[in-house]
Amino acid sequence: MNGQKIDWMSEQTSSQEIAIANGRSLSRLFRAITLSQGQFALILARCNYEVCSQHMWQQLQAIKEIPVRELVLQDSSQTLYSNILTVIEGNQTCALSVFGLDSVAAIEQMLVSTNQMREEFRKTLHFPLVLWVTDEVLHKITRFAPDFKSWAATSIQFKLTTKELFRLWHQAADELFTTVLDKDVGEFIPNDALNFAPGCRRRQELESALQDLSYATVDIEPDLLATWQFILGRDAFSYDQIDIALQQYQQSLSFWQNKVRGELPISNPQSLEKVGVLLLHMSWCYCRQAQLQPPQSNCKWQQAKELLNEAIEVFAAAGHSEWVTQLTAQLGQILQDLQDWTELQALALKYLDAPQTQIYPERLAQAYGFLAAVAYGQANWLDAEILAQTALQILEQCPSLPFQQQGTYLLLLAKAQRQMNCPTDAVNTLEKAIEVKILEPNSTEHQPRLYISIFEELRSLYFEQKRYLEAFVIKQERCLMEQQCGFCPFLGALPLQPLRRAGQYGIRYPTFQERPLPLEIAATGRQQDVNRLIERLSRNDHKLTVIHGASGVGKSSLINAGLVPALESRIFGTRAAMPVVQKVYKDWVGELGKNLAQRLASWQISRQNFSNQQPKNFNLPYPFGNSIVSTEQGRSKQQYNSWNSPYGDIHRECSYVSEQLSSGQTTEDKVSTVKKDIPFLPTIQPPNLQAILEQLKLSCERNLLTVLIFDQFEEFFFLCTNPAERRKFYDFLDQCLNLPYVKVILSLREDYLHYLLECEYYSHPNAINYNILDRQLRYSLRDLSPEDAKNLIATLSTVSQFQLEESLIEAVVQDLASKSGTVRLIELQVVGSQLQAEKITTLAQYRSLGADPKASLVERSLLDII
């Protein structure tokens, strides 16, 4: 096998030993089933490979003495018990084998529910239950369903032979490259979409095969190692680890290039195709680096162009004309970024004349879009406007409108209109582009740079027209997008938001998988604060936590970007955590009721997006039972996202008015309709505390740990000046603290900490020993030490490729810490943001700002706030 050094005698002996061991395991499995007839028994059959488990299952079925039924779980399955009841249809059976546990998306959730209702298995099922598990699933059963697992004896193991392991790897490698070649090459297709991402079934099989082969007396074939490097490179690219991705791709490319040279003349084009695929992936790496490293973008675009040209030549030699056409369009986009108008014009005209371009409206629109970019780059504003409008008109003929192209051409059109002194038309065009972004929820994830450019152009026009509020809101949106996508390391005065970068390449987070937190959280030591707060919430003796610190210390950032995402991926015992964040206190009762209702609804909806199937409904505790999906599901989720944005008040007002005007329904009608469509959706109409308390009790019954987070709580004392209104909150707080599985977090500036003493005057919080300022309840958040501040700046600048001199970092931190010896996080963010805005990367540039460069940067940031 192509350079593989195998001791065939040893390999044959090993295969025979594995076959004998599998036979013994099969006999043991059959004996366990036989001895457990008429009673419930849990049997764990352990096998890391689907093909092996299916082969053993066929052999088990061939034994006619005891018929064994089969249950295959889907990735959208939520409970094991309900699926078993569905398949047996109220009748007992001799035995039941369950497959597919490793494919269940919400496996942790399923195991928690199984452990919780384990006694139901014994009461209802009077037959042996065989669970086919992998090593990974067995580990999760031990962690999330230990009581249920205790009913099983030692797992029964099945293996593949060395020859079968190699066959498995070859099939997977062929499937990977074939699928990549069959997909549209317009954008990177992540490993997750191909079932090759970490945690996916196929990936787990490949990793297990590599591990098993390492234990055998064989050398792994070079082409399999090259494929593995390709897979690892795709993983790294998905997480913006571009240098690692390039290293893995280069190693894989070197092997395939050497193989192609050794096969000349080429009789089998497969190796040549793989060379083309790797060249394309390396080109994408340099495109991504150009986005992340603006100062070096021209060099990176040039490298991307050279690699893409090589890929086009390779695919042309391999006879892939369709790929050549699509990659030519990508080359046009790179030339546009390089502002190489002469070469782009030649490419666009050639692309326009190609027969395949004339067939597809989308490609024809691309050609006119390139010509519009050339006209704009050469200051031919009227031609740019006409060509952009032509591209948009052609796009309307597409069966499914490509939103990303539409956004690009609308931006070009608006720029041309602005240059022709038509600012009103330009604003209308850009506002239409913003609507396009909203129409396609993932558009900002696939093309974040495009929508950042749209926001910046619109902000500039708003500012020129003295529409300062709109300009401010658009700038905030742009800054948030830059931070979430990893383009801008410093966010200024805005609180941090959870990262969205991984989702940019389609990486899905299983229900309870850990989500990466922003580097600002980890690099400043705030990760320890997140861990400590989660540890507090997991303890029964911490019903209330009071987070306090100076203004700008980072309390809201810690909550929004650190604590909330961490809670959303945690299970406390057998309960899923559901954080509910409250920031508005003008009508705190109504706002809290609305937030709680939407959070419960979105929590449920997010777990229904795994599949459109509606399994048979069983009366099981929510959230582990089957739920009912509303036709307004998507809209509810969109509302939830906007309500939790930094400008939620604006979204709420606009959403409410537009809904009433468009539907003609009253608020009561709306509530009635939602109630009918979504029986589980909690509605509070009119909002009152008793209804909220009932919802909190219901959340407890639904196996949730509700964490009520009152952020920026000092606002409560500004807005609720009526003592009766304050007393209402304190009474509510007292009742919450006495509810099971409800935790409360108050976050406020420490100069308002003494206001909490009112709670002891107005109510009697016995759950906290009548002492709301007890040292055990308070969690102090302090400024950064100079070392932490240096680490934060260095980490952020490195990851974002905004390189700062070490001496500049030292000087900035020294200036920030000059008064107190510590660094206020908000000041660091503001100064860092202005450094990046003015492209100041050296100490000399910083010193040139004057005697007090820090103050100068802060002053400039205030002038540029809109």
Stockholm file with secondary structure:
# STOCKHOLM 1.0

chainA/1-866         MNGQKIDWMSEQTSSQEIAIANGRSLSRLFRAITLSQGQFALILARCNYEVCSQHMWQQLQAIKEIPVRELVLQDSSQTLYSNILTVIEGNQTCALSVFGLDSVAAIEQMLVSTNQMREEFRKTLHFPLVLWVTDEVLHKITRFAPDFKSWAATSIQFKLTTKELFRLWHQAADELFTTVLDKDVGEFIPNDALNFAPGCRRRQELESALQDLSYATVDIEPDLLATWQFILGRDAFSYDQIDIALQQYQQSLSFWQNKVRGELPISNPQSLEKVGVLLLHMSWCYCRQAQLQPPQSNCKWQQAKELLNEAIEVFAAAGHSEWVTQLTAQLGQILQDLQDWTELQALALKYLDAPQTQIYPERLAQAYGFLAAVAYGQANWLDAEILAQTALQILEQCPSLPFQQQGTYLLLLAKAQRQMNCPTDAVNTLEKAIEVKILEPNSTEHQPRLYISIFEELRSLYFEQKRYLEAFVIKQERCLMEQQCGFCPFLGALPLQPLRRAGQYGIRYPTFQERPLPLEIAATGRQQDVNRLIERLSRNDHKLTVIHGASGVGKSSLINAGLVPALESRIFGTRAAMPVVQKVYKDWVGELGKNLAQRLASWQISRQNFSNQQPKNFNLPYPFGNSIVSTEQGRSKQQYNSWNSPYGDIHRECSYVSEQLSSGQTTEDKVSTVKKDIPFLPTIQPPNLQAILEQLKLSCERNLLTVLIFDQFEEFFFLCTNPAERRKFYDFLDQCLNLPYVKVILSLREDYLHYLLECEYYSHPNAINYNILDRQLRYSLRDLSPEDAKNLIATLSTVSQFQLEESLIEAVVQDLASKSGTVRLIELQVVGSQLQAEKITTLAQYRSLGADPKASLVERSLLDII
#=GR chainA/1-866 SS CTTCCBCHHHHHHHHHHHHHHHHHHHHHHHHHHHHTTTSCEEEEEECSCHHHHHHHHHHHHHCTTSCCEEEECCTTCCCHHHHHHHHHTTCCCSCEEEECGGGCTTHHHHHHHHHHTHHHHHHHCCSEEEEEECHHHHHHHHHHCHHHHTTSCSCEECCCCHHHHHHHHHHHHHHHHHHHHHSCTTSCCCGGGGTCSTTSHHHHHHHHHHHHHHHTTBCCCHHHHHHHHHHHHHHHHHTTCHHHHHHHHHHHHHHHHHHHHHTCSCSCTHHHHHHHHHHHHHHHHHHHHHHHCGGGHHHHHHHHHHHHHHHHHHHHHTTCHHHHHHHHHHHHHHHHHHTCHHHHHHHHHHHHHSHHHHHCHHHHHHHHHHHHHHHHHTTCHHHHHHHHHHHHHHHTTSSSCCHHHHHHHHHHHHHHHHHTTCHHHHHHHHHHHHHHHHHSTTHHHHCHHHHHHHHHHHHHHHHHTTCHHHHHHHHHHHHHHHHHTTSCSCCTTSCCCCCCTGGGGTCCCCTTCCCCCCHHHHHTTHHHHHHHHHHHHTSTTCSEEEEEECTTSSHHHIIIIIIHHHHHTCEETTEEEEEEEECCCTTHHHHHHHHHHHHHHHHHHHTTTTCSCCCCCCCCCTTTSCCCCCTTHHHHHHHHHHHTSTTHHHHHHHHHHHHHHHHCCCHHHHHHHHHHHCTTCCCCSSCCHHHHHHHHHHHHHTTEEEEEEETTTHHHHHHCCCHHHHHHHHHHHHHHHTSTTEEEEEEEEGGGGGGGGHHHHHCCCGGGTTCTTCTTTEEECCCBCHHHHHHHHHHHHHHTTCCCCHHHHHHHHHHHTTTTSSBCHHHHHHHHHHHHHTTCCSHHHHHTTCSCHHHHHHHHHHHTCC
#=GC SS_cons         CTTCCBCHHHHHHHHHHHHHHHHHHHHHHHHHHHHTTTSCEEEEEECSCHHHHHHHHHHHHHCTTSCCEEEECCTTCCCHHHHHHHHHTTCCCSCEEEECGGGCTTHHHHHHHHHHTHHHHHHHCCSEEEEEECHHHHHHHHHHCHHHHTTSCSCEECCCCHHHHHHHHHHHHHHHHHHHHHSCTTSCCCGGGGTCSTTSHHHHHHHHHHHHHHHTTBCCCHHHHHHHHHHHHHHHHHTTCHHHHHHHHHHHHHHHHHHHHHTCSCSCTHHHHHHHHHHHHHHHHHHHHHHHCGGGHHHHHHHHHHHHHHHHHHHHHTTCHHHHHHHHHHHHHHHHHHTCHHHHHHHHHHHHHSHHHHHCHHHHHHHHHHHHHHHHHTTCHHHHHHHHHHHHHHHTTSSSCCHHHHHHHHHHHHHHHHHTTCHHHHHHHHHHHHHHHHHSTTHHHHCHHHHHHHHHHHHHHHHHTTCHHHHHHHHHHHHHHHHHTTSCSCCTTSCCCCCCTGGGGTCCCCTTCCCCCCHHHHHTTHHHHHHHHHHHHTSTTCSEEEEEECTTSSHHHIIIIIIHHHHHTCEETTEEEEEEEECCCTTHHHHHHHHHHHHHHHHHHHTTTTCSCCCCCCCCCTTTSCCCCCTTHHHHHHHHHHHTSTTHHHHHHHHHHHHHHHHCCCHHHHHHHHHHHCTTCCCCSSCCHHHHHHHHHHHHHTTEEEEEEETTTHHHHHHCCCHHHHHHHHHHHHHHHTSTTEEEEEEEEGGGGGGGGHHHHHCCCGGGTTCTTCTTTEEECCCBCHHHHHHHHHHHHHHTTCCCCHHHHHHHHHHHTTTTSSBCHHHHHHHHHHHHHTTCCSHHHHHTTCSCHHHHHHHHHHHTCC
//
